[in-house]
Amino acid sequence: MSDNLKQQEDLGRDLAKKYKAHVPGPERKSPEIDADWEKVQRDGYVIINDLLDADEIARIRSECTPLLDKKGRNSFEGADTQRVYNVLAKTRAIDKLATHPRILGLMDKFFQPSFLLSQAQVINILPGEKPQMLHADDGFYQIPRPRPPLGAATVWAIDDFTEENGATVIIPGSHEWGADRAPKPEETIPAVMKAGSVIFFLGTTWHGGGANRSGAARFAVTCQYCEAYMRQQENFLLELNRDTVREMSPELRGLVGYSIYGPFMGMVDGKHPLRLLETA
């Protein structure tokens, strides 16, 4: 490694330490995370129960419900599904979901350091919605399967997820499939879980939103992640102004892109992007 590259890496580490940005800590290592990881390796997903309490659920519902003003624009988004994009510019209510140590602990085990948040979205499936097309979230990265995942996703239940109200459906083991195998609806199982729980799945795992045959909406939040060297779905650096980023936790700043994938990927004018927050 050249002296210049080493200096860049040293600078990146020093700034990350200074701002406590996206640095794994002991709270992201536990027997529970190890058990989650084993399940994801085997099945391509894991359901983790009771990560949010009633007050946290109520805050998310209270702050995000007024933002639900648009329905999907196509069959994939859903004609009877409300979606909120650019959530992090509009509320701090879901920050904890994006940075939850149980989730980031899993990300630490599957992906390289400095992985990124790819998108954050509120999804409210209304009564009468049809099943979403089955898909794998990192399928837009045009690298042939089978392959390791390039991202992962969470879907957080703000309402109870049931078979009737549109619970996410998933195909166990499909994360290992090659390009020669197509998903079939009869292979799916519903991610039934109580409000406050979350399903974590790899970007190569086939899944989709379920049909809502109930008389009530099904409210959820999804946070998706990607390797630091892949492009994010949301362009957070354009969506979020610097005052908004200053309000975020150091860890969330790193996740949206105020971080470096060593030695210098993500730099701004040859410097760590956190330097931008030191100026007006």
PANU-787588 format. One line per 2 residues: for each residue x, y, z of N, C-alpha, C. Coordinates in Angstrom, 2 decimals, padded with zeros to 5 digits. Layout:
X Y Z X Y Z X Y Z; ...
//
This chain:
000.84 -001.19 000.00 000.00 000.00 000.00 000.87 001.24 000.00; 000.52 002.23 -000.81 001.30 003.45 -000.88 001.12 004.25 000.40
002.09 005.17 000.65 001.99 006.02 001.83 000.72 006.86 001.79; 000.32 007.32 000.59 -000.88 008.16 000.46 -002.14 007.38 000.85
-002.24 006.14 000.38 -003.40 005.33 000.72 -003.45 005.03 002.21; -002.29 004.75 002.79 -002.26 004.49 004.23 -002.69 005.72 005.02
-002.25 006.89 004.59 -002.65 008.12 005.27 -004.16 008.32 005.18; -004.74 008.01 003.99 -006.19 008.14 003.82 -006.94 007.18 004.75
-006.45 005.94 004.85 -007.09 004.98 005.74 -006.99 005.42 007.19; -005.82 005.89 007.60 -005.63 006.35 008.97 -006.56 007.53 009.28
-006.69 008.46 008.31 -007.57 009.60 008.50 -009.01 009.15 008.65; -009.42 008.22 007.81 -010.79 007.72 007.88 -011.09 007.08 009.23
-010.15 006.29 009.73 -010.35 005.64 011.03 -010.41 006.69 012.15; -009.53 007.69 012.08 -009.51 008.73 013.11 -010.82 009.51 013.13
-011.35 009.86 011.95 -012.59 010.62 011.90 -013.77 009.77 012.35; -013.78 008.50 011.95 -014.86 007.62 012.37 -014.87 007.50 013.90
-013.68 007.39 014.48 -013.59 007.31 015.94 -014.03 008.61 016.59; -013.63 009.75 016.00 -013.99 011.05 016.54 -015.49 011.24 016.59
-016.17 010.85 015.50 -017.61 011.06 015.40 -018.41 009.84 015.83; -017.74 008.79 016.30 -018.41 007.54 016.67 -019.30 007.05 015.53
-018.79 007.14 014.33 -019.58 006.87 013.14 -019.45 005.43 012.68; -020.53 004.66 012.82 -020.61 003.36 012.15 -019.51 002.41 012.60
-019.19 002.43 013.89 -018.14 001.56 014.43 -018.80 000.48 015.29; -018.64 -000.79 014.95 -019.26 -001.85 015.75 -018.79 -001.80 017.20
-019.72 -002.03 018.11 -019.39 -002.04 019.52 -019.85 -003.33 020.16; -019.58 -003.51 021.45 -019.96 -004.75 022.13 -021.46 -004.99 022.14
-022.27 -003.89 022.04 -023.71 -004.06 022.04 -024.21 -004.72 020.76; -023.32 -004.87 019.75 -023.68 -005.51 018.50 -023.11 -006.93 018.40
-022.78 -007.50 019.54 -022.32 -008.89 019.59 -023.05 -009.57 020.73; -023.72 -010.68 020.42 -024.47 -011.38 021.47 -024.80 -012.79 021.00
-025.10 -013.69 021.93 -025.54 -015.04 021.54 -026.81 -015.00 020.71; -027.69 -014.01 020.97 -028.92 -013.89 020.19 -028.61 -013.56 018.73
-027.66 -012.68 018.50 -027.27 -012.35 017.13 -026.64 -013.55 016.44; -025.83 -014.30 017.18 -025.24 -015.52 016.61 -026.33 -016.50 016.18
-027.36 -016.65 017.01 -028.46 -017.56 016.68 -029.25 -017.05 015.47; -029.47 -015.73 015.42 -030.15 -015.14 014.26 -029.36 -015.43 012.99
-028.06 -015.25 013.07 -027.18 -015.44 011.91 -027.26 -016.87 011.39; -027.28 -017.83 012.30 -027.37 -019.23 011.88 -028.68 -019.50 011.15
-029.77 -018.91 011.64 -031.07 -019.10 010.98 -031.08 -018.46 009.59; -030.48 -017.27 009.47 -030.45 -016.60 008.17 -029.59 -017.37 007.19
-028.45 -017.88 007.65 -027.62 -018.70 006.78 -028.39 -019.89 006.22; -029.21 -020.52 007.08 -029.95 -021.71 006.67 -031.16 -021.39 005.81
-031.97 -020.40 006.25 -033.27 -020.16 005.64 -033.33 -018.92 004.75; -032.35 -018.02 004.89 -032.39 -016.76 004.14 -033.13 -015.66 004.86
-033.67 -015.95 006.05 -034.41 -014.95 006.81 -034.50 -015.38 008.27; -034.90 -014.42 009.12 -035.21 -014.73 010.52 -036.26 -013.73 010.99
-037.20 -014.19 011.79 -038.16 -013.31 012.45 -037.71 -013.11 013.89; -037.59 -011.84 014.30 -037.16 -011.51 015.66 -038.32 -010.80 016.34
-038.79 -011.34 017.42 -039.99 -010.83 018.08 -039.68 -009.77 019.13; -040.63 -008.86 019.29 -040.68 -007.94 020.44 -039.46 -007.04 020.58
-039.05 -006.42 019.48 -037.92 -005.49 019.56 -038.37 -004.05 019.85; -039.65 -003.75 019.61 -040.18 -002.42 019.90 -041.26 -002.53 020.96
-041.28 -001.56 021.89 -042.33 -001.57 022.90 -043.53 -000.75 022.44; -044.58 -000.72 023.24 -045.83 -000.07 022.85 -045.64 001.43 022.61
-044.81 002.08 023.43 -044.59 003.52 023.25 -043.87 003.81 021.93; -042.89 002.99 021.59 -042.17 003.18 020.33 -043.09 002.95 019.13
-043.92 001.93 019.22 -044.87 001.67 018.14 -045.83 002.84 017.99; -046.33 003.36 019.11 -047.27 004.48 019.07 -046.64 005.72 018.47
-045.37 005.98 018.78 -044.71 007.16 018.22 -044.55 007.04 016.70; -044.14 005.86 016.24 -043.98 005.66 014.80 -045.31 005.85 014.10
-046.37 005.27 014.65 -047.68 005.40 014.04 -048.14 006.87 014.03; -047.93 007.56 015.15 -048.38 008.94 015.28 -047.66 009.87 014.31
-046.33 009.70 014.16 -045.56 010.62 013.33 -045.59 010.25 011.84; -045.80 008.97 011.53 -045.75 008.54 010.13 -047.11 008.50 009.45
-048.18 008.28 010.21 -049.51 008.20 009.59 -049.86 009.47 008.81; -049.58 010.68 009.33 -049.92 011.89 008.56 -049.15 012.00 007.23
-048.09 011.24 007.07 -047.30 011.29 005.84 -047.87 010.41 004.73; -048.87 009.58 005.06 -049.41 008.62 004.11 -050.42 009.31 003.19
-049.92 009.96 002.15 -050.81 010.71 001.26 -050.80 010.23 -000.18; -050.01 009.19 -000.49 -049.92 008.71 -001.87 -050.03 007.19 -001.91
-050.66 006.70 -003.00 -050.70 005.26 -003.25 -049.69 004.91 -004.32; -049.48 003.61 -004.50 -048.51 003.14 -005.47 -048.81 003.58 -006.89
-047.75 003.71 -007.70 -047.88 004.18 -009.07 -047.92 003.06 -010.08; -047.74 001.82 -009.61 -047.73 000.67 -010.51 -048.07 -000.58 -009.71
-048.13 -001.72 -010.39 -048.54 -002.94 -009.71 -047.52 -003.39 -008.67; -046.25 -003.06 -008.87 -045.24 -003.46 -007.89 -045.42 -002.67 -006.59
-045.60 -001.35 -006.70 -045.82 -000.53 -005.51 -047.18 -000.81 -004.89; -048.16 -001.16 -005.71 -049.48 -001.52 -005.21 -050.50 -000.41 -005.38
-051.59 -000.72 -006.09 -052.65 000.27 -006.31 -053.35 000.63 -005.01; -053.36 -000.29 -004.05 -053.99 -000.06 -002.75 -052.98 -000.14 -001.63
-051.79 000.37 -001.90 -050.73 000.45 -000.89 -050.22 001.87 -000.82; -050.17 002.42 000.38 -049.62 003.75 000.60 -048.13 003.63 000.94
-047.32 004.47 000.33 -045.88 004.44 000.56 -045.37 005.85 000.85; -044.42 005.92 001.78 -043.75 007.18 002.08 -042.27 006.99 001.78
-041.77 007.79 000.84 -040.34 007.80 000.54 -039.69 008.99 001.25; -038.35 008.99 001.24 -037.59 010.09 001.86 -038.01 010.28 003.32
-038.23 009.19 004.03 -038.75 009.25 005.40 -037.78 009.97 006.34; -036.48 009.76 006.16 -035.51 010.31 007.10 -035.44 011.84 007.04
-035.92 012.43 005.96 -035.99 013.89 005.89 -037.24 014.44 006.56; -038.19 013.55 006.89 -039.50 014.00 007.37 -039.75 013.72 008.84
-039.04 012.76 009.42 -039.26 012.39 010.82 -038.05 011.63 011.34; -037.84 011.72 012.64 -036.81 010.94 013.32 -037.41 009.68 013.94
-038.69 009.42 013.69 -039.40 008.35 014.39 -038.87 006.97 014.07; -038.28 006.78 012.88 -037.83 005.43 012.52 -036.31 005.26 012.61
-035.62 006.26 013.13 -034.16 006.18 013.22 -033.71 004.91 013.96; -034.39 004.61 015.07 -033.99 003.47 015.88 -034.12 002.17 015.10
-035.08 002.11 014.19 -035.26 000.90 013.39 -034.07 000.70 012.46; -033.61 001.79 011.85 -032.48 001.70 010.91 -031.18 001.33 011.61
-031.06 001.69 012.88 -029.79 001.50 013.59 -029.90 000.49 014.73; -030.94 -000.31 014.75 -031.13 -001.23 015.88 -029.94 -002.18 015.97
-029.33 -002.32 017.15 -028.11 -003.14 017.26 -028.33 -004.61 016.91; -029.53 -005.14 017.11 -029.79 -006.54 016.75 -029.69 -006.71 015.22
-030.14 -005.69 014.48 -030.08 -005.75 013.02 -028.66 -005.46 012.52; -028.04 -004.42 013.05 -026.70 -004.08 012.59 -025.69 -005.16 013.01
-025.97 -005.86 014.11 -025.13 -006.99 014.48 -025.16 -008.09 013.44; -026.34 -008.33 012.87 -026.44 -009.29 011.77 -025.70 -008.78 010.53
-025.88 -007.51 010.24 -025.18 -006.93 009.09 -023.67 -007.06 009.25; -023.16 -006.85 010.46 -021.73 -006.99 010.71 -021.23 -008.39 010.33
-022.06 -009.39 010.53 -021.64 -010.77 010.29 -021.74 -011.16 008.81; -022.62 -010.51 008.07 -022.81 -010.88 006.66 -022.06 -009.97 005.69
-021.82 -008.71 006.07 -021.32 -007.73 005.11 -020.05 -007.04 005.60; -019.37 -006.38 004.68 -018.11 -005.73 005.00 -018.35 -004.47 005.82
-017.36 -004.01 006.58 -017.52 -002.78 007.36 -017.89 -001.60 006.48; -018.61 -000.67 007.07 -019.08 000.54 006.40 -020.23 000.28 005.43
-020.93 -000.87 005.59 -022.14 -001.09 004.79 -023.08 000.10 004.98; -024.00 000.26 004.04 -024.83 001.46 003.98 -026.31 001.13 004.10
-027.07 002.12 004.52 -028.52 002.06 004.39 -028.86 002.36 002.93; -029.62 001.48 002.30 -029.96 001.66 000.90 -031.27 002.41 000.72
-032.25 002.14 001.57 -033.47 002.92 001.57 -034.24 002.69 002.86; -035.11 003.65 003.18 -036.03 003.54 004.31 -037.40 003.99 003.81
-038.44 003.23 004.16 -039.74 003.48 003.56 -040.85 003.03 004.52; -041.94 003.78 004.53 -043.14 003.38 005.24 -044.09 002.75 004.22
-044.67 001.60 004.57 -045.57 000.88 003.65 -046.84 000.51 004.40; -047.97 000.98 003.90 -049.26 000.72 004.52 -050.16 000.02 003.50
-050.35 -001.29 003.66 -051.15 -002.08 002.72 -052.62 -001.99 003.12; -053.44 -001.46 002.22 -054.84 -001.22 002.50 -055.68 -002.47 002.17
-056.88 -002.54 002.74 -057.76 -003.67 002.41 -058.00 -003.77 000.90; -058.00 -004.98 000.40 -058.24 -005.22 -001.02 -056.99 -005.30 -001.86
-055.82 -005.01 -001.28 -054.59 -005.06 -002.06 -054.29 -006.49 -002.50; -053.78 -006.62 -003.72 -053.42 -007.92 -004.28 -051.99 -008.30 -003.85
-051.62 -009.57 -004.02 -050.25 -009.97 -003.69 -049.23 -009.23 -004.57; -048.14 -008.83 -003.96 -047.06 -008.20 -004.72 -046.28 -009.26 -005.50
-045.74 -008.86 -006.62 -044.88 -009.76 -007.39 -043.72 -010.23 -006.52; -043.43 -011.52 -006.56 -042.30 -012.05 -005.82 -041.00 -011.52 -006.43
-040.05 -011.19 -005.56 -038.80 -010.59 -006.04 -037.70 -010.78 -005.01; -036.47 -010.56 -005.43 -035.30 -010.53 -004.54 -034.78 -009.10 -004.55
-034.57 -008.52 -003.37 -034.32 -007.08 -003.29 -033.04 -006.62 -003.96; -032.01 -007.46 -004.03 -030.78 -006.98 -004.69 -030.68 -007.51 -006.12
-031.83 -007.88 -006.70 -031.84 -008.37 -008.06 -031.46 -007.34 -009.10; -031.58 -006.04 -008.75 -031.20 -005.00 -009.71 -029.69 -004.89 -009.86
-028.91 -005.47 -008.96 -027.47 -005.57 -009.17 -027.24 -006.72 -010.15; -026.82 -006.41 -011.34 -026.83 -007.38 -012.42 -025.59 -008.27 -012.39
-025.54 -009.08 -011.35 -024.48 -010.07 -011.16 -025.17 -011.43 -011.06; -024.78 -012.38 -011.89 -025.52 -013.65 -011.96 -025.58 -014.39 -010.62
-026.71 -015.05 -010.40 -026.90 -015.95 -009.28 -026.52 -017.37 -009.71; -026.18 -018.25 -008.74 -026.12 -017.99 -007.30 -024.90 -017.17 -006.93
-025.03 -016.37 -005.91 -023.94 -015.51 -005.43 -024.25 -015.07 -004.02; -023.26 -014.55 -003.31 -023.53 -013.99 -001.99 -024.45 -012.78 -002.12
-025.22 -012.48 -001.10 -026.08 -011.30 -001.15 -025.25 -010.02 -001.16; -025.77 -009.01 -001.82 -025.13 -007.70 -001.85 -025.87 -006.70 -000.96
-026.93 -007.17 -000.35 -027.70 -006.34 000.56 -028.60 -007.20 001.42; -029.35 -006.55 002.29 -030.32 -007.23 003.15 -031.41 -006.24 003.49
-032.52 -006.74 004.01 -033.66 -005.88 004.30 -034.33 -006.28 005.59; -035.04 -005.33 006.16 -035.91 -005.57 007.29 -037.31 -005.07 006.95
-038.31 -005.75 007.47 -039.68 -005.25 007.46 -040.17 -005.30 008.90; -040.45 -004.12 009.45 -040.87 -003.98 010.84 -042.39 -003.93 010.91
-042.97 -004.77 011.74 -044.42 -004.79 011.91 -044.85 -003.71 012.91; -045.57 -002.72 012.42 -046.16 -001.71 013.29 -047.59 -002.12 013.66
-048.25 -002.84 012.75 -049.46 -003.60 013.06 -049.07 -005.07 013.16; -049.91 -005.86 013.80 -049.73 -007.31 013.73 -049.74 -007.75 012.27
-048.85 -008.65 011.90 -048.85 -009.25 010.56 -049.60 -010.59 010.63; -050.65 -010.73 009.82 -051.41 -011.96 009.79 -051.51 -012.46 008.35
-051.95 -013.69 008.19 -052.15 -014.23 006.84 -053.20 -013.44 006.09; -054.16 -012.85 006.81 -055.28 -012.16 006.17 -054.96 -010.72 005.79
-054.07 -010.03 006.54 -053.92 -008.59 006.32 -052.70 -008.20 005.49; -052.06 -009.14 004.84 -050.96 -008.78 003.95 -049.58 -008.95 004.52
-049.41 -009.88 005.44 -048.07 -010.17 005.96 -047.12 -010.46 004.81; -045.90 -009.98 004.93 -044.86 -010.33 003.96 -044.78 -011.84 003.80
-044.68 -012.30 002.55 -044.49 -013.74 002.31 -043.06 -013.98 001.84; -042.52 -015.13 002.16 -041.11 -015.41 001.91 -040.94 -016.87 001.52
-039.89 -017.17 000.76 -039.60 -018.54 000.37 -038.33 -018.99 001.09; -038.46 -019.86 002.10 -037.27 -020.32 002.83 -036.28 -021.02 001.89
-035.01 -020.71 002.09 -033.95 -021.34 001.31 -033.72 -020.75 -000.06; -034.56 -019.82 -000.48 -034.45 -019.29 -001.85 -033.23 -018.38 -002.03
-032.57 -018.00 -000.93 -031.38 -017.16 -001.06 -030.24 -017.88 -001.77; -030.32 -019.21 -001.84 -029.25 -019.99 -002.48 -029.59 -020.37 -003.92
-030.75 -019.98 -004.40 -031.15 -020.37 -005.75 -030.28 -019.72 -006.81; -030.14 -020.42 -007.93 -029.51 -019.85 -009.10 -030.53 -019.15 -009.98
-030.05 -018.61 -011.10 -030.93 -017.89 -012.01 -031.87 -018.81 -012.77; -031.64 -020.11 -012.69 -032.45 -021.06 -013.43 -033.73 -021.45 -012.70
-033.94 -020.92 -011.51 -035.13 -021.30 -010.73 -036.00 -020.08 -010.47; -037.28 -020.17 -010.84 -038.22 -019.07 -010.65 -039.11 -019.37 -009.45
-039.51 -018.34 -008.70 -040.35 -018.57 -007.52 -041.80 -018.87 -007.91; -042.46 -019.65 -007.04 -043.87 -019.97 -007.25 -044.64 -019.55 -005.99
-045.82 -018.97 -006.17 -046.59 -018.52 -005.00 -046.82 -019.61 -003.97; -047.00 -020.85 -004.41 -047.27 -021.93 -003.47 -046.06 -022.29 -002.61
-044.88 -021.77 -002.95 -043.69 -022.03 -002.15 -043.53 -021.05 -000.99; -044.34 -019.99 -000.96 -044.19 -018.95 000.06 -044.85 -019.34 001.37
-044.34 -018.74 002.43 -045.00 -018.81 003.74 -045.14 -017.38 004.27; -046.20 -017.10 005.05 -046.39 -015.74 005.56 -045.54 -015.47 006.80
-045.00 -014.27 006.89 -044.22 -013.86 008.07 -045.19 -013.34 009.12; -045.89 -014.25 009.77 -046.85 -013.88 010.81 -046.08 -013.46 012.06
-046.37 -012.25 012.57 -045.66 -011.76 013.75 -046.45 -010.62 014.38; -046.19 -010.39 015.65 -046.86 -009.34 016.39 -046.23 -007.98 016.10
-047.01 -006.92 016.30 -046.48 -005.57 016.19 -045.27 -005.43 017.11; -044.23 -004.75 016.60 -042.99 -004.60 017.35 -041.94 -005.61 016.98
-042.30 -006.56 016.11 -041.36 -007.58 015.64 -040.83 -007.20 014.27; -039.84 -007.95 013.79 -039.21 -007.63 012.51 -038.79 -008.91 011.81
-038.87 -008.90 010.50 -038.28 -009.96 009.70 -037.06 -009.38 008.99; -035.93 -010.08 009.10 -034.68 -009.73 008.43 -034.43 -010.79 007.37
-034.14 -010.36 006.14 -033.84 -011.33 005.09 -032.77 -010.80 004.16; -032.09 -011.72 003.52 -031.00 -011.37 002.61 -031.54 -010.84 001.29
-030.71 -010.09 000.60 -031.12 -009.50 -000.67 -031.36 -010.51 -001.76; -030.89 -011.74 -001.57 -031.11 -012.81 -002.56 -032.33 -013.67 -002.22
-033.02 -013.39 -001.14 -034.16 -014.19 -000.71 -035.44 -013.72 -001.41; -036.16 -014.65 -002.03 -037.40 -014.31 -002.73 -038.52 -014.07 -001.72
-039.28 -012.98 -001.95 -040.34 -012.58 -001.03 -041.29 -011.62 -001.74; -042.29 -011.14 -001.03 -043.21 -010.14 -001.57 -044.21 -009.72 -000.51
-044.90 -008.61 -000.78 -045.99 -008.20 000.09 -047.18 -009.12 -000.12; -047.89 -009.43 000.96 -049.03 -010.32 000.84 -050.31 -009.59 000.46
-051.33 -010.35 000.07 -052.65 -009.80 -000.23 -053.36 -009.44 001.08; -054.02 -008.29 001.09 -054.77 -007.88 002.28 -056.24 -008.22 002.08
-056.66 -009.33 002.68 -058.04 -009.78 002.59 -058.84 -009.41 003.83; -058.26 -008.58 004.68 -058.92 -008.18 005.92 -059.66 -006.86 005.71
-060.23 -006.34 006.78 -060.92 -005.07 006.69 -060.13 -003.91 007.25; -058.84 -004.13 007.52 -058.00 -003.09 008.12 -056.66 -003.03 007.40
-055.98 -001.89 007.53 -054.67 -001.71 006.90 -053.59 -002.46 007.66; -052.48 -002.71 006.99 -051.30 -003.34 007.59 -050.11 -002.41 007.44
-049.68 -001.81 008.56 -048.68 -000.75 008.59 -047.31 -001.35 008.89; -046.29 -000.93 008.13 -044.94 -001.45 008.32 -043.91 -000.40 007.94
-042.70 -000.63 008.38 -041.54 000.17 007.97 -040.49 -000.79 007.44; -039.89 -000.46 006.31 -038.78 -001.27 005.80 -037.51 -000.44 005.76
-036.42 -001.03 006.20 -035.08 -000.46 006.08 -034.24 -001.48 005.34; -033.61 -001.04 004.25 -032.80 -001.94 003.44 -031.36 -001.45 003.43
-030.43 -002.38 003.31 -029.01 -002.09 003.43 -028.27 -002.67 002.23; -027.05 -002.19 002.00 -026.23 -002.72 000.91 -024.75 -002.63 001.27
-023.96 -003.40 000.55 -022.51 -003.29 000.71 -022.07 -001.87 000.38; -021.00 -001.43 001.02 -020.55 -000.04 000.84 -020.11 000.27 -000.57
-019.76 -000.76 -001.34 -019.28 -000.51 -002.71 -020.40 -000.63 -003.74; -021.65 -000.82 -003.30 -022.79 -000.85 -004.20 -023.56 000.46 -004.09
-024.27 000.82 -005.17 -025.04 002.06 -005.12 -026.30 001.88 -004.28; -026.61 002.90 -003.44 -027.83 002.89 -002.65 -029.05 003.17 -003.54
-030.21 002.65 -003.12 -031.43 002.95 -003.86 -031.85 004.40 -003.66; -031.75 004.90 -002.45 -032.06 006.31 -002.18 -030.76 007.12 -002.23
-030.85 008.28 -002.84 -029.71 009.18 -002.87 -029.80 010.11 -001.66; -029.39 009.58 -000.51 -029.54 010.32 000.73 -028.75 011.63 000.73
-027.64 011.67 000.03 -026.82 012.88 000.05 -027.52 014.04 -000.64; -028.50 013.75 -001.51 -029.32 014.81 -002.10 -030.61 015.02 -001.31
-031.15 013.97 -000.72 -032.41 014.08 000.02 -032.25 014.84 001.33; -031.13 014.64 002.01 -030.96 015.13 003.37 -030.04 016.34 003.41
-030.55 017.47 003.91 -029.67 018.62 004.05 -028.78 018.45 005.28; -027.79 019.29 005.41 -026.80 019.09 006.47 -027.39 019.27 007.86
-028.36 020.18 008.01 -028.99 020.36 009.32 -029.71 019.09 009.75; -030.37 018.42 008.80 -031.04 017.17 009.11 -030.02 016.11 009.52
-028.92 016.02 008.79 -027.89 015.02 009.11 -027.29 015.29 010.48; -027.14 016.56 010.86 -026.60 016.88 012.19 -027.53 016.40 013.30
-028.83 016.28 013.02 -029.79 015.81 014.01 -029.70 014.29 014.22; -029.08 013.61 013.30 -029.03 012.15 013.34 -027.96 011.66 014.31
-028.11 010.42 014.73 -027.06 009.81 015.53 -025.82 009.62 014.66; -024.64 009.57 015.27 -023.43 009.32 014.48 -023.52 008.06 013.64
-024.15 007.03 014.18 -024.24 005.78 013.44 -025.11 005.91 012.20; -026.24 006.63 012.34 -027.12 006.81 011.18 -026.46 007.69 010.13
-025.68 008.66 010.55 -024.93 009.48 009.58 -024.04 008.59 008.71; -023.35 007.68 009.35 -022.49 006.77 008.60 -023.27 005.91 007.64
-024.44 005.45 008.07 -025.24 004.56 007.24 -025.77 005.25 005.99; -026.14 006.52 006.10 -026.69 007.20 004.92 -025.61 007.64 003.95
-024.34 007.59 004.36 -023.27 007.89 003.40 -022.19 008.81 003.90; -022.31 009.30 005.13 -021.24 010.12 005.70 -020.20 009.19 006.33
-019.59 008.40 005.46 -018.64 007.38 005.89 -017.72 007.07 004.72; -016.67 006.33 005.01 -015.68 005.95 004.00 -015.59 004.44 003.93
-015.61 003.90 002.72 -015.25 002.50 002.51 -013.79 002.51 002.08; -012.91 002.03 002.96 -011.47 002.21 002.82 -010.90 001.75 001.49
-009.89 002.47 000.97 -009.27 003.57 001.70 -009.92 004.93 001.49; -010.67 005.14 000.39 -011.19 006.49 000.16 -012.50 006.54 -000.61
-013.21 005.43 -000.78 -014.47 005.46 -001.49 -015.52 006.20 -000.67; -016.10 007.25 -001.24 -017.05 008.10 -000.53 -016.49 009.45 -000.15
-015.25 009.73 -000.55 -014.61 010.99 -000.18 -015.30 012.19 -000.84; -015.09 013.35 -000.27 -015.56 014.62 -000.83 -014.35 015.55 -000.90
-013.95 015.89 -002.11 -012.78 016.77 -002.31 -011.55 016.19 -001.60; -011.43 014.87 -001.66 -010.28 014.21 -001.06 -010.33 014.06 000.44
-011.49 014.38 001.04 -011.59 014.36 002.50 -012.77 013.49 002.92; -012.77 013.11 004.20 -013.87 012.35 004.77 -015.14 013.21 004.71
-016.30 012.65 004.31 -017.51 013.46 004.18 -018.00 014.06 005.48; -017.61 013.52 006.64 -018.00 014.13 007.90 -017.46 015.56 008.05
-016.39 015.85 007.29 -015.88 017.23 007.33 -016.93 018.24 006.89; -017.89 017.81 006.06 -018.91 018.71 005.56 -019.78 019.24 006.71
-019.90 018.45 007.77 -020.75 018.88 008.89 -020.06 019.89 009.80; -018.79 020.13 009.55 -018.07 021.13 010.34 -018.20 022.52 009.74
-018.82 022.61 008.54 -019.00 023.88 007.86 -020.48 024.18 007.72; -020.80 025.38 007.33 -022.21 025.79 007.19 -022.89 025.04 006.06
//
